[in-house]
């Protein structure tokens, strides 16, 4: 469980006013000194993340956030960071000072939970300072748990409540690829090794596909892009599917016969994250691009840019060649994603392997709400190479 990718973990965000005891509750829940605790208001100045196994829940990402009522110029920036955390939160825990009760900032964030359809709990901290009458009154509130982070009172009850919410709201997870393989013939995976590839490792989507195939007793063959034709002859059996890195789509598609299904890791990841339909629709926006149009290329992870980087070099070059237009490109990475998108003609996102499904869908919805086409790397590369329809055949007409 400790090896579960961060994007596949349940994201549990702790929110509340300054000095409500968020960090103390987080430390009690995790049984670790995860966050700095102080009587000084605003001690938590940036979101603090911790990947861990939280019993009885399993692999989770705990996020401690700055106070929602922070003030001043820096305080406003901290509140903005807290609101950004909401975009990837699966379960929210609102920590309230039980001696004060709910305040306008608390009601404000509860409304945001409801608007974003985030399951949440009200945690009244410092219940050791309450009298019996107040304890009885607060105990009757919906979704409420009374705790004392100081004495660790009812912390186990809080964890059980979080686990219950998680179990009751958890959707049936879409497989990456195993549901698409109808026979037990091998799946061929085409993995180019370029300068940007990390030494000794494969990128996350490739790892996840290989593991899922193994878990489902489906054999796989991993080759580089210059070995496809040779390996198809050597194995002497028709692969169920060929999955390639999108960067070599053109080279691989020329080697794989038309009667063998072909797609990419990026397209599979878009389906897995729940935005493939919009990505296919958004790819057609490239036909309408004209001189001066702005394109946002966004990546969910951060890494050192190298010569020939796909996001900042290869993709713009392919799009320029396809459209013949003089386009303007802007780039974001990691947690950075603009709120205002209306100036862009199209948004091209990576597969989102480092972002959870909620955040990817949030980014997609931001674009759709502002009438901006939203697509991803693999879909665009397939479209510009004239093979998008072929790469979607594996889905049996669902996205065409």
C-alpha positions as CSV (number, residue, x, y, z in Angstrom):
1,X,0.0,0.0,0.0
2,X,2.9,2.4,0.6
3,X,3.7,2.1,-3.1
4,X,0.3,3.2,-4.2
5,X,0.7,6.2,-6.5
6,X,-0.4,9.5,-4.9
7,X,-3.0,10.1,-7.7
8,X,-4.7,6.8,-6.8
9,X,-5.0,7.5,-3.1
10,X,-8.1,8.8,-1.4
11,X,-7.4,12.6,-0.8
12,X,-8.6,13.7,2.6
13,X,-8.4,17.4,3.2
14,X,-8.5,19.0,6.7
15,X,-10.0,22.5,6.6
16,X,-11.1,25.2,9.1
17,X,-10.4,28.5,10.8
18,X,-7.0,29.4,12.2
19,X,-6.4,27.9,15.7
20,X,-9.4,25.5,15.4
21,X,-6.9,22.7,15.9
22,X,-6.7,21.4,12.3
23,X,-3.0,20.4,12.6
24,X,-3.5,18.9,16.0
25,X,-6.4,16.8,14.7
26,X,-4.3,15.7,11.7
27,X,-1.4,14.7,14.0
28,X,-3.8,12.7,16.2
29,X,-5.4,11.0,13.2
30,X,-2.0,10.1,11.6
31,X,-0.4,9.4,14.9
32,X,2.6,11.4,13.6
33,X,3.9,14.9,14.1
34,X,2.9,15.7,10.5
35,X,2.1,19.4,11.0
36,X,3.7,22.0,13.2
37,X,1.4,22.9,16.1
38,X,1.4,26.3,17.9
39,X,-0.9,28.6,19.8
40,X,0.1,31.3,17.3
41,X,-2.6,31.9,14.7
42,X,-1.7,30.9,11.1
43,X,1.1,28.5,11.9
44,X,0.2,26.4,8.9
45,X,1.2,28.6,6.0
46,X,1.1,26.1,3.1
47,X,-0.8,22.9,2.5
48,X,1.1,19.9,4.0
49,X,0.7,16.6,2.2
50,X,1.4,13.1,3.6
51,X,1.0,9.8,1.7
52,X,0.3,7.0,4.2
53,X,-1.7,4.0,5.0
54,X,-4.5,5.0,7.4
55,X,-6.2,2.1,9.1
56,X,-9.0,1.0,8.6
57,X,-9.1,3.0,5.3
58,X,-6.0,2.0,3.4
59,X,-3.7,4.2,1.2
60,X,-4.6,7.9,1.5
61,X,-3.2,11.3,1.0
62,X,-3.7,13.5,4.1
63,X,-3.7,17.3,3.4
64,X,-3.5,19.9,6.2
65,X,-4.4,23.4,5.0
66,X,-3.9,27.0,6.1
67,X,-6.7,28.6,8.0
68,X,-9.7,29.5,5.8
69,X,-10.0,32.9,7.6
70,X,-6.4,34.1,7.1
71,X,-6.0,37.8,6.6
72,X,-3.7,40.3,4.8
73,X,-2.0,40.0,1.5
74,X,-0.1,36.8,2.4
75,X,-3.3,35.4,4.1
76,X,-5.2,35.9,0.9
77,X,-2.6,33.8,-1.0
78,X,-2.9,31.1,1.7
79,X,-6.7,31.0,1.4
80,X,-6.3,30.7,-2.4
81,X,-4.0,27.7,-1.9
82,X,-6.6,26.2,0.5
83,X,-9.3,26.6,-2.1
84,X,-7.1,24.9,-4.7
85,X,-6.8,21.9,-2.4
86,X,-10.6,21.6,-2.6
87,X,-10.3,20.8,-6.3
88,X,-8.6,17.4,-5.5
89,X,-10.3,16.6,-2.2
90,X,-12.3,13.3,-2.1
91,X,-13.3,13.6,1.6
92,X,-13.3,16.9,3.5
93,X,-12.9,17.2,7.3
94,X,-14.0,20.6,8.6
95,X,-12.4,21.2,12.0
96,X,-14.3,23.6,14.3
97,X,-13.3,25.0,17.7
98,X,-16.1,23.4,19.8
99,X,-15.8,26.3,22.3
100,X,-16.7,28.8,19.6
101,X,-19.0,26.8,17.3
102,X,-19.7,27.3,13.6
103,X,-18.8,30.8,12.3
104,X,-19.4,32.5,8.9
105,X,-16.1,31.3,7.4
106,X,-17.2,27.7,8.4
107,X,-20.5,28.1,6.7
108,X,-18.8,29.5,3.6
109,X,-16.6,26.5,3.2
110,X,-19.5,24.1,3.9
111,X,-21.3,25.7,1.0
112,X,-18.2,25.1,-1.2
113,X,-18.2,21.5,-0.1
114,X,-21.8,21.2,-1.3
115,X,-21.2,23.1,-4.5
116,X,-18.3,20.8,-5.4
117,X,-20.2,17.7,-4.2
118,X,-17.5,16.8,-1.7
119,X,-18.5,14.4,1.1
120,X,-17.5,16.0,4.4
121,X,-17.5,15.6,8.2
122,X,-17.8,18.3,10.9
123,X,-15.2,17.7,13.6
124,X,-15.7,19.6,16.8
125,X,-12.3,19.8,18.4
126,X,-11.6,20.7,22.1
127,X,-14.6,18.8,23.3
128,X,-12.7,18.3,26.6
129,X,-13.5,21.9,27.3
130,X,-17.3,21.5,26.9
131,X,-19.9,20.8,29.5
132,X,-22.3,17.8,29.2
133,X,-25.2,19.9,27.8
134,X,-23.1,21.3,24.9
135,X,-21.7,17.8,24.1
136,X,-25.2,16.5,23.8
137,X,-26.3,19.3,21.6
138,X,-23.4,19.1,19.2
139,X,-23.6,15.3,19.1
140,X,-27.0,15.5,17.4
141,X,-25.7,17.5,14.4
142,X,-25.6,15.7,11.1
143,X,-22.1,14.5,10.0
144,X,-20.6,15.7,13.4
145,X,-17.9,14.0,15.4
146,X,-16.7,15.4,18.8
147,X,-13.0,14.9,19.4
148,X,-10.2,16.2,21.6
149,X,-6.9,16.2,19.7
150,X,-5.1,17.0,23.0
151,X,-6.4,13.8,24.7
152,X,-6.9,11.9,21.5
153,X,-10.5,11.3,22.5
154,X,-12.8,9.9,19.8
155,X,-10.0,9.9,17.2
156,X,-10.7,6.3,16.3
157,X,-14.3,7.1,15.9
158,X,-13.3,9.9,13.5
159,X,-11.3,7.5,11.4
160,X,-14.1,5.0,11.3
161,X,-16.5,7.8,10.1
162,X,-14.1,8.7,7.3
163,X,-13.8,5.1,6.3
164,X,-17.6,4.8,6.3
165,X,-18.0,7.8,4.0
166,X,-15.3,6.5,1.7
167,X,-16.9,3.1,1.4
168,X,-20.4,4.5,0.8
169,X,-19.3,6.9,-1.9
170,X,-16.5,5.0,-3.6
171,X,-17.3,4.4,-7.3
172,X,-16.4,1.3,-9.2
173,X,-13.0,2.1,-10.5
174,X,-12.6,1.9,-14.3
175,X,-9.7,-0.4,-15.2
176,X,-6.9,1.0,-17.3
177,X,-6.8,-1.7,-19.9
178,X,-7.7,-5.2,-18.6
179,X,-11.4,-4.9,-19.5
180,X,-10.5,-4.1,-23.1
181,X,-8.6,-7.4,-23.6
182,X,-11.0,-10.1,-24.7
183,X,-8.5,-12.9,-25.2
184,X,-5.4,-14.1,-23.5
185,X,-3.1,-13.2,-26.3
186,X,-0.2,-10.9,-25.3
187,X,-0.4,-7.2,-25.2
188,X,2.5,-5.4,-26.9
189,X,3.7,-2.3,-25.1
190,X,5.9,0.1,-27.0
191,X,8.1,2.1,-24.7
192,X,10.7,4.5,-26.3
193,X,13.7,5.4,-24.1
194,X,14.6,9.0,-24.8
195,X,16.7,11.6,-23.0
196,X,13.8,12.6,-20.7
197,X,13.2,9.1,-19.5
198,X,14.3,8.7,-15.8
199,X,17.2,6.3,-15.4
200,X,16.2,2.9,-14.2
201,X,12.4,3.6,-14.3
202,X,9.4,3.6,-16.5
203,X,6.8,6.4,-16.4
204,X,3.8,5.8,-14.2
205,X,1.2,4.9,-16.8
206,X,3.5,2.3,-18.2
207,X,4.1,0.8,-14.8
208,X,0.4,0.8,-14.0
209,X,-0.5,-0.9,-17.3
210,X,2.1,-3.6,-16.8
211,X,1.0,-4.3,-13.2
212,X,-2.7,-4.5,-14.2
213,X,-2.0,-6.9,-17.0
214,X,0.0,-9.1,-14.6
215,X,-2.8,-9.0,-12.0
216,X,-5.2,-10.2,-14.6
217,X,-2.9,-13.0,-16.0
218,X,-2.6,-11.2,-19.3
219,X,1.0,-11.6,-20.8
220,X,2.7,-8.5,-22.1
221,X,5.7,-7.9,-24.4
222,X,7.6,-4.6,-23.9
223,X,9.6,-3.3,-26.9
224,X,11.1,-0.1,-28.2
225,X,9.6,1.6,-31.2
226,X,12.3,0.3,-33.6
227,X,11.5,-3.4,-32.6
228,X,7.8,-3.6,-33.3
229,X,7.8,-5.1,-36.8
230,X,10.5,-7.6,-35.9
231,X,8.7,-8.7,-32.7
232,X,5.4,-9.1,-34.4
233,X,7.1,-11.7,-36.7
234,X,9.0,-13.4,-33.9
235,X,6.1,-14.0,-31.5
236,X,4.1,-15.7,-34.3
237,X,0.8,-14.7,-32.7
238,X,-1.5,-11.8,-33.1
239,X,-1.4,-9.4,-30.1
240,X,-4.7,-8.6,-28.5
241,X,-3.6,-4.9,-28.5
242,X,-0.6,-2.7,-29.1
243,X,-0.2,0.2,-26.6
244,X,2.4,2.8,-27.5
245,X,3.8,6.0,-26.1
246,X,2.0,8.8,-28.0
247,X,5.3,10.4,-29.0
248,X,6.0,7.5,-31.5
249,X,2.4,7.0,-32.7
250,X,3.2,7.7,-36.3
251,X,6.2,5.3,-36.4
252,X,4.4,2.5,-34.6
253,X,1.1,2.8,-36.5
254,X,3.1,2.2,-39.8
255,X,4.4,-1.1,-38.3
256,X,1.2,-2.4,-36.8
257,X,-1.3,-4.0,-39.3
258,X,-4.7,-2.5,-39.5
259,X,-6.4,-5.6,-38.1
260,X,-4.5,-5.2,-34.8
261,X,-5.9,-2.8,-32.3
262,X,-3.7,0.2,-31.4
263,X,-4.0,2.9,-28.8
264,X,-1.7,4.8,-26.4
265,X,-1.0,5.1,-22.7
266,X,-2.2,8.7,-22.7
267,X,-5.5,7.8,-24.3
268,X,-6.0,5.0,-21.8
269,X,-5.2,7.4,-19.0
270,X,-7.7,9.9,-20.2
271,X,-10.4,7.2,-20.0
272,X,-9.2,6.2,-16.6
273,X,-9.4,9.8,-15.3
274,X,-12.9,10.2,-16.8
275,X,-12.3,12.8,-19.6
276,X,-11.6,10.9,-22.8
277,X,-14.9,11.9,-24.4
278,X,-14.2,15.6,-23.9
279,X,-10.5,15.0,-25.0
280,X,-11.7,13.5,-28.3
281,X,-14.2,16.4,-28.8
282,X,-11.5,18.9,-28.0
283,X,-9.0,17.5,-30.5
284,X,-11.1,18.7,-33.4
285,X,-10.6,22.3,-32.2
286,X,-7.2,22.2,-33.9
287,X,-9.0,22.5,-37.3
288,X,-10.2,26.0,-36.4
289,X,-6.9,27.4,-35.0
290,X,-5.7,30.6,-36.7
291,X,-2.7,33.0,-36.4
292,X,-2.4,34.6,-32.9
293,X,-4.6,32.0,-31.1
294,X,-3.3,31.1,-27.6
295,X,-2.9,27.5,-26.6
296,X,-2.4,26.4,-23.0
297,X,-0.3,23.2,-22.6
298,X,-0.6,21.9,-19.0
299,X,1.2,19.1,-17.2
300,X,0.2,17.6,-13.9
301,X,3.7,16.9,-12.7
302,X,6.9,19.0,-12.5
303,X,10.2,18.0,-14.0
304,X,13.3,19.5,-15.4
305,X,12.7,20.5,-19.0
306,X,15.2,19.0,-21.4
307,X,15.9,19.4,-25.1
308,X,13.1,17.8,-27.1
309,X,10.6,18.0,-24.2
310,X,7.2,16.7,-25.4
311,X,5.1,19.4,-23.8
312,X,7.1,22.5,-24.6
313,X,8.9,21.5,-27.8
314,X,7.5,18.4,-29.7
315,X,3.8,19.1,-29.2
316,X,4.0,22.7,-30.3
317,X,6.0,21.7,-33.4
318,X,3.5,19.1,-34.4
319,X,0.6,21.4,-33.9
320,X,2.3,24.2,-35.9
321,X,3.0,21.7,-38.7
322,X,-0.6,20.4,-38.7
323,X,-2.3,23.9,-38.6
324,X,0.2,26.0,-40.5
325,X,-0.7,28.8,-38.2
326,X,1.4,31.1,-36.1
327,X,0.2,30.2,-32.6
328,X,1.0,31.5,-29.1
329,X,1.8,28.9,-26.4
330,X,1.7,29.1,-22.7
331,X,2.7,26.4,-20.2
332,X,1.7,25.3,-16.7
333,X,2.9,22.4,-14.6
334,X,2.2,20.8,-11.2
335,X,-0.6,22.3,-9.2
336,X,-0.6,25.5,-11.2
337,X,-3.7,25.9,-13.4
338,X,-5.3,29.2,-14.2
339,X,-8.9,30.1,-13.2
340,X,-9.4,32.3,-16.2
341,X,-9.3,30.3,-19.4
342,X,-11.4,32.2,-21.8
343,X,-8.4,33.7,-23.7
344,X,-7.3,30.3,-24.8
345,X,-8.4,28.7,-28.1
346,X,-7.8,25.2,-26.7
347,X,-6.2,23.5,-23.6
348,X,-4.0,20.5,-24.1
349,X,-3.4,18.6,-20.9
350,X,-1.1,15.6,-20.2
351,X,-2.7,12.3,-19.3
352,X,-2.9,13.4,-15.6
353,X,-1.3,10.3,-14.1
354,X,0.0,12.4,-11.2
355,X,-3.4,14.0,-10.5
356,X,-6.4,12.3,-9.1
357,X,-9.6,11.9,-11.0
358,X,-11.4,14.7,-9.1
359,X,-8.8,17.3,-10.0
360,X,-8.6,16.3,-13.7
361,X,-12.4,16.5,-14.0
362,X,-12.3,19.9,-12.2
363,X,-9.8,21.2,-14.8
364,X,-11.9,19.8,-17.6
365,X,-15.1,21.4,-16.2
366,X,-13.4,24.8,-15.8
367,X,-12.6,24.7,-19.5
368,X,-16.0,23.4,-20.6
369,X,-17.8,26.0,-18.4
370,X,-15.8,28.8,-20.2
371,X,-16.4,27.2,-23.7
372,X,-12.8,26.3,-24.2
373,X,-12.0,23.0,-25.9
374,X,-10.1,20.6,-23.6
375,X,-8.1,17.7,-24.8
376,X,-4.8,15.8,-24.0
377,X,-1.5,14.9,-25.5
378,X,-2.2,11.5,-26.8
379,X,-5.5,12.4,-28.4
380,X,-4.0,15.4,-30.2
381,X,-1.0,13.5,-31.4
382,X,-3.3,10.7,-32.8
383,X,-5.5,13.3,-34.5
384,X,-2.6,15.2,-36.1
385,X,-1.3,11.9,-37.5
386,X,-4.7,11.0,-38.9
387,X,-5.1,7.9,-36.8
388,X,-7.5,9.1,-34.0
389,X,-10.3,6.9,-35.2
390,X,-8.1,3.9,-35.2
391,X,-6.8,4.5,-31.7
392,X,-10.4,4.6,-30.4
393,X,-11.6,1.3,-32.1
394,X,-10.7,-0.6,-28.9
395,X,-13.6,1.2,-27.2
396,X,-16.1,-0.1,-29.7
397,X,-17.6,3.2,-30.8
398,X,-18.1,4.7,-27.4
399,X,-15.9,7.8,-28.0
400,X,-16.2,8.2,-31.8
